[in-house]
């Protein structure tokens, strides 16, 4: 009887029943998983542990769950819990740092904005990546109001790699001729295969994009680590990350049409021996901001290097919701496209007082304005501060007001450090 009724169902009805069954099983699994995770989190909160004493998962109902369900459930948990959860077991550690979890978070639309910063510290051969970690279950406050008090430590920059963040951020360069390109960072040793490529995603019948796997693009002429890149007119320009004495191929360009590399002219020792802060494309030129006295640019049309007549603070400018924001000594400004002029963001008088002179970078943080600045502490080190600003258009879009959601010291570094760049990535 049951078999005959099942056969009489239409294909759409059978698909609906299957979908309902999967949803039911998933919800049951998620409840078991959530209860177990909450117990683990509360245990860590009462008694922080190390990897050698971390509690193990012994629940038969949990351990019997397949990896696919565990990954799906983990994707719905804030990344701020991952450092502690990675100590629970080898299985957890493996799944938390897996590419499958990264893809699951993307599919579930539970990705979070994470700030990454790139610093050169004294005594270190290479610059170091850090990522922002926000303590779970805490409400971040504006510590500018209590400037002389110690930082709560609820938000801090932590080194990469670590249990907080396993790898440096990837730089996505764009899509050219139906192929996507990205540049990976490598710190262990110089490699010539930093550029990766894959075919553009194909839309499936159920409305999701299916991507081919990432593959290594043709090798560069010179091995590099922590290089920087930008794309212009179907070509990818890669610079730095190699020996400063490498004058022949310190900078290279990859033609996405011919899939070949070509060395650029030598920019000169001043740029090669400096620290590269950023690369940006404007006015059909590739501008390079460095720790040197002047910024340089490469003109592809003329095939030569030039020196910029003025210092371009690219790190102090960002776009949020099709509006450009910029930091000056007098405060923070937005560009009014109707009046074609820069206008001050209102409501940030206290923030302007403390940070506008020492601002090192601003960024789009999920539609909000993220600001980084540094200042000397009592021990003559430097404190790196971070603040997140909510923005609001008022008076018929003729004004922009900012509200400080939180501000805090996120890292203390030697005063001779060099801030290179920052990047906000959705992970």
Secondary structure, 3 states (H helix, E strand, C coil): CHHHHHHHCCHHHHHHHHHHHHHHHHHHHHHHHHHHHHHHHHHHHHCCCCCCCCCCCCCHHHHCCCHHHHHHHHCCCCHHHHHHHCCCCHHHHHHHCCHHHHHHHHHCCCCCEEEEEEEECCCCCCCEEEEEEECCCCCCCEHHHHCCCCCCCCEEEEECCCCCCCCCCCEEEEEECCEEEEECCCCCCCECCCEEEEECCEECCCCCEECCCCEECCCCCCCECCCEEEEECCEEEEECCCCCCCCCCCEEEEECCCCEEEECCCCCHHHHCCCEEEEEEECCEEEEEECCCCCEEEECCCCEEEECCCCCCHHHEEEECCEEEEEECCEEEEEECCCCEEEECECCHHHHHHHCCCEEEEEEECCEEEEEEEEECCCCCEEEEEEEEEEEEECCCCEEEEEEEEEEEEEEECCCCEEEEEEEEEC
